[in-house]
Amino acid sequence: RLTNQGTSDGLPVWSPDGQRVAWIEIGNGMVSTPASIMVATPGGKPVAVYSSVPGDGKPALTHGSDVLAWGPGCDGTSSVLAFLSWSPQGIYGLRFEGGVPVGEPEPLTVEDSNFSASAFAFSPRGQYLAFDGYSSATGSGIHVLPMCSTTPAAPVRVVPRSSLGGGTVHVTSLDWSRDGGRLALSMFT
């Protein structure tokens, strides 16, 4: 069992080295309560590596499945745990070195009050984060976010929602090919 006393919300994700697993816990399962990103080694005790309380000024964790991904860092030695925040809206990254979080979460996307995202997937070498979502600048569809820039970036829409069947499609998962050249997705209408 990997949960503490809260409600585990969403799917667990493995660290790129396969040594740790992370998940989001919501205090009582409600979006308006404290939330934490929990990390544990197999058989180890879960530890909160980031917590937010609505209104505390920090990025507020979004609950639900597929709003968390853990990928390799661009420098080859670190890793990044990306999560969706509902206030302010956007994707944030928590950097890890040697399995330990370093600093506070940093914005990975430019500010967009209408932003939404789900079904995160890092490319094999960590240069890109793909997600299904909406951006004011690009609309709905599958987006790719460059991860190796030093400033927040605007996601690039690579597949518009209309080519997936319109607005009634829900993408449940994304995955990259081993060479990072293609994306596979599962969805339902």
C-alpha positions as CSV (number, residue, x, y, z in Angstrom):
1,R,0.0,0.0,0.0
2,L,1.4,3.4,-1.0
3,T,-1.1,5.9,0.3
4,N,-0.9,7.9,3.6
5,Q,-4.1,9.1,5.2
6,G,-5.4,11.1,2.3
7,T,-7.2,10.0,-0.8
8,S,-4.9,8.9,-3.6
9,D,-6.1,10.6,-6.8
10,G,-4.8,9.7,-10.2
11,L,-2.4,7.2,-11.4
12,P,1.0,6.6,-9.9
13,V,4.0,7.4,-12.1
14,W,7.5,5.9,-11.9
15,S,10.7,7.9,-11.8
16,P,12.9,7.6,-15.0
17,D,15.4,5.4,-13.1
18,G,12.6,3.1,-11.8
19,Q,13.6,3.6,-8.2
20,R,10.6,5.7,-7.0
21,V,6.9,6.1,-7.6
22,A,4.9,9.4,-7.3
23,W,1.2,10.1,-7.0
24,I,-1.1,12.9,-5.9
25,E,-3.0,12.8,-2.6
26,I,-6.0,15.1,-2.0
27,G,-6.9,15.7,1.7
28,N,-10.4,14.4,1.6
29,G,-10.8,14.0,-2.2
30,M,-12.1,17.5,-2.7
31,V,-10.3,20.1,-4.9
32,S,-10.6,22.8,-2.3
33,T,-8.6,20.9,0.3
34,P,-4.8,20.5,0.8
35,A,-3.0,18.3,-1.7
36,S,0.4,16.7,-1.8
37,I,2.7,14.9,-4.3
38,M,3.8,11.8,-2.5
39,V,7.0,9.8,-3.4
40,A,8.0,6.4,-2.2
41,T,10.5,3.7,-3.0
42,P,9.1,0.2,-3.3
43,G,8.5,-1.0,0.3
44,G,9.5,2.5,1.7
45,K,7.4,5.1,3.6
46,P,5.7,7.7,1.4
47,V,7.1,11.3,1.7
48,A,5.3,14.5,0.7
49,V,7.7,16.3,-1.7
50,Y,5.3,19.1,-2.5
51,S,2.1,20.3,-0.9
52,S,-0.4,23.1,-1.7
53,V,-3.4,24.6,0.1
54,P,-5.8,26.6,-2.0
55,G,-5.1,30.3,-1.6
56,D,-1.5,29.8,-0.3
57,G,0.0,31.4,-3.4
58,K,1.7,28.2,-4.5
59,P,0.7,26.3,-7.6
60,A,-2.4,24.3,-6.6
61,L,-2.4,20.6,-7.5
62,T,-5.1,19.5,-9.8
63,H,-6.8,16.3,-8.9
64,G,-7.7,13.6,-11.4
65,S,-5.9,11.0,-13.4
66,D,-3.1,11.7,-15.8
67,V,-2.1,15.1,-14.5
68,L,1.4,14.0,-13.3
69,A,4.4,12.7,-15.3
70,W,8.0,12.0,-14.3
71,G,10.7,12.4,-17.0
72,P,14.4,12.7,-17.4
73,G,16.0,16.1,-17.1
74,C,17.7,17.7,-20.1
75,D,21.1,17.7,-18.4
76,G,21.2,13.8,-18.2
77,T,21.6,13.7,-14.4
78,S,18.4,15.2,-13.0
79,S,14.7,14.4,-13.5
80,V,11.5,16.5,-13.6
81,L,8.2,15.7,-12.0
82,A,5.6,17.7,-14.1
83,F,2.1,18.4,-12.7
84,L,-1.0,20.4,-13.7
85,S,-1.9,23.4,-11.5
86,W,-5.5,24.8,-11.5
87,S,-4.4,28.1,-9.9
88,P,-2.5,29.6,-11.5
89,Q,-3.4,27.5,-14.5
90,G,-0.4,25.8,-16.2
91,I,2.1,23.0,-16.0
92,Y,4.8,23.2,-13.4
93,G,7.9,21.1,-12.9
94,L,9.7,20.0,-9.7
95,R,13.3,19.1,-10.4
96,F,15.0,16.1,-8.7
97,E,18.7,15.4,-8.3
98,G,19.8,12.0,-6.9
99,G,16.1,11.3,-6.1
100,V,15.7,14.4,-3.9
101,P,13.6,17.4,-4.9
102,V,15.6,20.6,-5.5
103,G,13.8,24.0,-5.0
104,E,10.2,24.9,-5.6
105,P,8.1,24.0,-8.6
106,E,8.8,26.2,-11.6
107,P,6.3,27.1,-14.4
108,L,6.9,25.2,-17.6
109,T,4.2,26.9,-19.6
110,V,3.5,30.6,-20.3
111,E,0.6,32.1,-18.3
112,D,-2.8,31.3,-19.9
113,S,-6.0,31.7,-17.8
114,N,-7.8,29.2,-20.1
115,F,-5.2,26.5,-20.1
116,S,-6.1,22.8,-19.4
117,A,-4.1,19.6,-19.8
118,S,-4.3,15.8,-19.2
119,A,-2.6,12.6,-20.3
120,F,1.0,13.7,-19.8
121,A,3.9,11.8,-21.4
122,F,7.6,12.7,-21.5
123,S,9.7,12.0,-24.6
124,P,12.4,9.3,-24.0
125,R,15.2,11.8,-23.5
126,G,13.1,14.4,-21.7
127,Q,13.2,17.1,-24.4
128,Y,9.4,17.3,-24.8
129,L,6.3,16.8,-22.7
130,A,3.2,15.8,-24.7
131,F,-0.3,16.3,-23.4
132,D,-3.9,16.5,-24.5
133,G,-5.3,19.9,-23.7
134,Y,-6.3,23.5,-24.5
135,S,-4.3,26.6,-25.0
136,S,-5.7,30.1,-25.8
137,A,-3.1,30.5,-28.5
138,T,-3.5,27.1,-30.2
139,G,-6.9,25.6,-29.3
140,S,-7.7,22.0,-28.4
141,G,-5.7,18.9,-29.3
142,I,-2.5,17.1,-28.6
143,H,0.3,19.5,-27.7
144,V,4.0,19.2,-27.3
145,L,5.9,21.4,-24.8
146,P,9.7,22.0,-25.2
147,M,11.3,21.1,-21.8
148,C,14.9,22.2,-22.3
149,S,14.4,25.9,-22.4
150,T,15.3,28.1,-19.5
151,T,12.0,30.1,-19.6
152,P,8.4,29.0,-19.6
153,A,7.3,28.1,-23.2
154,A,4.1,28.1,-25.2
155,P,3.0,24.5,-26.1
156,V,2.8,23.7,-29.8
157,R,-0.4,21.9,-31.0
158,V,0.7,18.9,-33.1
159,V,-2.7,17.2,-33.6
160,P,-5.9,19.4,-33.6
161,R,-9.0,18.1,-31.8
162,S,-10.9,18.0,-35.1
163,S,-8.6,15.3,-36.5
164,L,-9.3,13.2,-33.4
165,G,-13.1,13.3,-33.8
166,G,-14.0,16.7,-32.5
167,G,-14.7,18.0,-29.0
168,T,-16.3,14.8,-27.7
169,V,-13.1,12.8,-27.6
170,H,-11.4,12.2,-24.3
171,V,-7.7,11.2,-24.5
172,T,-6.9,8.9,-21.6
173,S,-3.2,8.2,-22.2
174,L,-0.2,9.1,-24.4
175,D,3.1,7.4,-24.9
176,W,6.1,8.1,-27.1
177,S,7.9,5.6,-29.3
178,R,11.4,4.6,-28.1
179,D,13.1,6.9,-30.7
180,G,10.9,9.9,-29.7
181,G,9.5,10.3,-33.2
182,R,5.9,9.2,-32.7
183,L,3.1,9.4,-30.2
184,A,0.5,6.7,-29.5
185,L,-2.7,7.6,-27.7
186,S,-5.8,5.9,-26.3
187,M,-9.1,7.7,-26.3
188,F,-12.9,7.3,-26.1
189,T,-15.8,9.3,-27.2
